[in-house]
Amino acid sequence: MALPVSPLAVNLPELPPLAGVRLGAAAAGIRYKGRTDVVMAEFPAGTTVAGVFTRNKCPGAPVDWDRAALASGKARALVVNAGNANVFTGKAGADAARATAVAAAGLVGCPVKQVFLASTGVIGELLPHERLTAALPALHGTLSEASWEAAARGIMTTDTFPKASTRIASIGGAEVRITGIAKGSGMIAPDMATMLCFVFTDAKIPAPLLQAALGKGTESSFNCTTVDSDTSTSDTVLLFATGQARHPKVPAEGGAALLRDFRARLNEVLLDLALQVVRDGEGAQKLIRIDVSGAVSARSAKRVAMAIGNSPLVKTAIAGEDANWGRIVMAVGKAGEPADRDRLSVAVGGVWMARDGGVVPGYDEAPVVAHMKGREIGIAVDLGLGTGKATAWTCDLTHGYIDINGSYRS
């Protein structure tokens, strides 16, 4: 049954072709009926790749496959399926991953370890990979530079809208494009990404520099978001550089300075996609931004921000449009980070409700109540201890989350 589109949804941007990327989607009938559930992309020889994966200790077979394949730094194809995560499936899961990679490699004409995989969906069920591999030949024959929306839709599970972002970056004065698609709406918490995300660029960048850029960008985007505090077993972010754009050569040693604008635009794409995932949080009605300042360090500030973002009591208060700032104080105190009750200040919607451990004299709750009725909520906390600061994003927790997850397999 189709879910209603999130009220926080954003429209898919215009996604022009990106040199060196051909992609498409097909219906393999892995779990869903009447919709696409397999996505394939093909890249030219010489494409470099970077990846960041879940830190969950029970990863899926595709994550294991990609971690091993990443050692070469080269990629020619990507295959993604939705509906079955191929997690906790033992040797059968590993065999399914290899069979998929072998089939794709035969179509593309590349070494099997230059095929990257991702799966998303139900955990603990065997992936019927024969359906997937049977769909690949026809799908490969229809790959095109224009199928971005089809690919973004084909990787969805409980998502209510497709997610994509694109930017133009400069390398040595020459333009390169960066485009990404993502899926995710539940089982979203840090320790990488808690969803699937695939980013592509026509730049020519050595794999080690690509990896450094992706790793840093992930920390300030996907690792600063949470929907439900659950870290997925399938989290994968892959970045492919096709090398088709013309720009000054980026040397493996000392090339970081040349990539300054590229990294900035990449970070914009990653954050845009991460926030779209939060906007599509299962049952979400409100997007919440949490700014923490005055911490003893940036790391400490981030942990406090995530403690607030992961608090069911904070999230349900916001769902109920209740300006209960005491719950924010509680979440700060439980974070396990340095905090002083008598220096703590809290604001919602730009209105400071408490300062230095007490209610602000003459505090008027009316503007805060009005702010709570909106779709985007701002929380600010000043710990008053140092200069560390961080920002995190989350969504409210509604009964819709229970409805979706209580019937996920039925």
N, C-alpha and C positions, 0 to 999 in steps of 0.2 A: 504494500500500500504506500502510495506516494505521500511524503510528509509535506505539510504546508511550508512554503518558503519562509525562511527566517525574516523577521521584521528588520533585522540589522544587515540584510544582504546588500551587496554592492553589485553593480552591473559589470558584466564582462567587458574589459577594454577591447579596443580594436587591436588585433594581433596580426600584424603583417608577417610575411614570410621571413625566416631567418636562414641565411645562407648555410647550407650543409645539413639542415634538419628536414627530414621527411617523416611524417607520422600519420597515424590513423587509429580507428577503433572498430571493433567488431563484436558481435554477439556470439559467445561460445556456449552459453547455457550452463555455466559453471554453478551458479546458484539462482540468479535472477532470470525471470522470463520477460521477454519483450523489451529488452534493453541491452545496450552494449556493455561488455564487462571485460574486454581484453584490449589493451592498448599496446601498439608497437611503434618504435621510432628507429630510424636508421641514420647513421652518420658516415661521413667519408673517412677513408684511411687517414691516419694521423691525428684523429680527434683525441684530445686528452680528457681525463676525467678526475674528479675529486668526489669524496663521499664522507658523510657523517652519519652515524647510526645510533640506534638505541643503546642505552646502558642497562636495559632490562636483562637479567641473567637467564631468561628463558626466550632467547630470540628465535625468530622464524628461520626456516631453511634458506629463504632468499637473502636474508641478512648475512648468514654464514657464507653463502656463495659470493656475495658482493665484496665482503671484506677480503676474501682470498683473491678475487679478480682485480681488486684495486691496486694490488702490488705492481702490476705492469704499467699503470697510469694511462692505459689506452682503452678506447671503447669504439665499437662499431654499431651496437644495437642495444635497445632497451625493450623489455617486455614486462608489462604490468597486468595483473588480473585483479578484479574486485569480486567480493563475495566469499572468498575463502583465503584465510591468512597463511595457510601452510605452516602452521606453528604447532608444536607438540605433536608432530607426526612421525618422528623417528627416522629410520632409514627410508621409509616410503616417501617422506617429505624431501629428503636429500635427493632421492632418485627422481622425484617429480621436478625438482629444480634443474638437475642436470639434463633431463629429457627435454625440458623447455629450452634450455640454452643450446643444446645440440641442434634442435630443430631450427631455431632462429639463426644460428651460425651457418647452417647449411643453406639457408635462403639468402643470407647476406654475403656469404663467402668469406668468412673470417675465422680466426681461432675461437674456440668455444669460450675461452676466458676473456674475450672482448665483448661478451654479451652480459648485460646487467639485468637483474631481475628485481621485482617487487610484488608482493601480494598483500592484500588487505581484506578483512572480513572476519568470519567466524574462526575461532581458535579451536584446535583439537579434532577437526574433521579432515579426512584425507582429501587432498586436491585431486580432482579427476583430470589429471594433466593430459590425458588422451583427447579430451574435448578441446583443451587449450591448443595443443599442438596441431590438431586437425583444422583449427580455424586460422592458423598462422599463414599458410600459403596464399589463401585468397586475400587475407588482410595485407600481406606484404605487397601483393600486386596492386593494391589501391592506395598505398602510402603517397602523401602529397605534402607540399609546403603549406597548404592552406587549411589543414585539419586540426587547428589548435583547439577550437571549441569542442570538437568531437572527442579529442583526447582528454580534455579537462572533464568532460561529462563521463567518459568511460571509466575513470578511476574512482568515481563517487561510490560511497556506501550509504550511510545515513546522512550524508551531506544533502542540503536542500538547495544549494546553488553551486555552479562550477566556479572555480577560483583560478585566476590568472593575473599576471602583472608583467609589464614590460617597460624598459627604459633604454635610452640612448646614452652611451658612455664615450669618453674620449681617451684614446691611447696615443700619445705623441701627436695630438692634433687631428687624428683620424677617428671617424665615428665607428663604433661597434654597437651591436644590439645585444641586450640581455632580456630574455623572456622566460618566465617560469609558470608552471601550473602546480596545483597542490590539491590534496584532499584531506579532510579531517573534520570531525565535529564532536567526537567523544573519545575517551581514553587519551586525554590531552594533558600532559604535564611535562616539566623539564626532564633533563637527562637525555636530551637531544631534541627530538622534534615532535614525537608522538603523533605522527601522521606521515604521509608520503608527499614529497616535494621534488620536482624535477625542473632544473634550471638549465638553460641553454644559452650559449653565446657564440657568435661567429668570430670572436677574437682567437688569436693563436697564443696560447699561454702554457708554459711548461707545467706539468702536473704538480710539482712541489709548490709552486707559487699559487696555483689554483686551489690546492688543498689548504694552504695557509689562509687564503682569502675566505674560503667557505667556512673553515673552522671558526674564525673570528666573527664572521657575520652571523653565524648560527647562535653564538653566545648572546648577542645583543638583540636577537629576534625570537626565534622559536624557544630558546631556553629562558625567555622572560615571559612566557605565556602559560596559562593553565585554564582548563575547563573544569576538570574534576579530580585532579591530583593523581590520576592513574597513568603510569608510564607504559605505553604500548610495547608489545613484543616485536613490532614490525617497523618501527620508525626508520625512515630512510630519507636522506636528502642527497641527491646526486647533482653534480654540476658538470656539464659537458661543454668543451670548447672545440668547435669544429675547425678553427683556423682558416676560415674562408675569407675573412675580412683582410683588407690591406692596411697595415699600420707598421710603424717602426718595430723592429724585432725586439721582443722582450727576452733578455738573457736570463738564464736560470740563476746565475749569480749576479746580484746587484740590480735585478729588474723590478724590485718592489716599488721604487720611486715612480717608475713609469706607469704603474697601475693604480696610482692614488685615486684618480677619478673613477676608474673601473670599480675599485673596491667600494667607493661611496655609493655608486649607482647599484651595485650588487646588494649592498646592505639595504637600500631602499626597496628593492624587489623582495628580499627575504622578509623584511618587516611587514610589507604590504600583505604578503601571502600569509604570514603568521597571524596578523590581525584579522584577515578574512576567515581563517580557521576559528578564531575565538568568536567572531560575529556569527558563525554557524554552529556554535556550541549547542549541543542537544538540549532543546527546550528553551534556549536563551531568548530573553526579551531585552536585555540591557548589556551594553559593552562597558566595562569598568577599567579605568586607568588608575594605577596606584603609584604615586610619587613619594619616595622616602628620601629624606635629607637629614643631615646632622648625625649620621651614623659614624662609628669609629673607622669604617672602611667601606669601600664600594661593595665588597663581597658581603659584609654584614648588612648593608642597606638592602641588597638584593634578597637576602634570606628573610628579612623582615617583610619586604614587599610581597614575597611569595607566600609567607605565612598568612598574610591578610587575604591574598588572592585565593588561597586554598581553604579558607575557613568556611564551612557550611553555614555557620551562624551569620557571618558577614554577608555571604551570598544570598541567603534566604531573606535577610533583612532588606537587602536592596531589591529583591524580587517583590517583596511586600511594600516597597516604597516607605520603609520605616527608617527614619533618621536616627538610628540607634548607634551612636558613636561609641558607646561603651563596649560594643563587640569588637570594634577596631582596636581599642586599648587592650582588650583581652588577647587578640591575635598578635599584637606587638609583644606582649609579655610572654607568650608561649613559644616565640620563635627561637629561644635559646641564645639570643644575641644580646650584647650589652645594651641595657635600657635603664633609664632612671624615671620612675613614675613622676617625680616632681620637676622634670625638665621636658616632659612629653607634651607636644602640641598636635592637635588633630583638626583637619578641615575637610569639609565636603562641599563640592561645588564652588570652591573659592571662598567659602565662609568659615572662618576659624571658630570652632565650637569650644575648644578647650586649649588652654595655654599653660605651660609650666605646672602641669599636674592638676589643673582645676578648670571649672567652667568659666568661660570668658564673661566678665560682668556685663549684664545687659544683653546677653546672647539671645537673638531672635531666630527661632527655628523656622519661621515662615519661608524665607528664601531657600533654605535647605530642602524643605518639604517640596517646594516647587521644582527644584533641581532633580529630586528623586523621581519625579514623574516623567522625566525625559528618558531618551533611549541611551544616552551616553553619560556615564557617571564618573566624576572625578573625586578621588580621595587623596589627600596629602597628609603626610606625617613628618614632623620634625622631631628627631630624637634629642637634639640639643647637646650632642656629645662630641661631634667632630665635623669633618667635611665630606664624609662618604655619602654618596647618593646613588639611587637606582630607580628604574621604572619597570613596572610589571603590568600585565594586562590579563583580565579574566572576564567572566560573564556571570550573570546571576544564576541561581539554582532554583528552578521551578519544578512543578509537578510534571511538566512535559519531559524532563530528564528521566523520571521514573517510568513514565508511559513508554518511552522509546526503548529503554534498556530492559524493562521488565518483559518485553515481548520481542526482543531482538532476534531470537532463534525461531520464533513461531510464525 
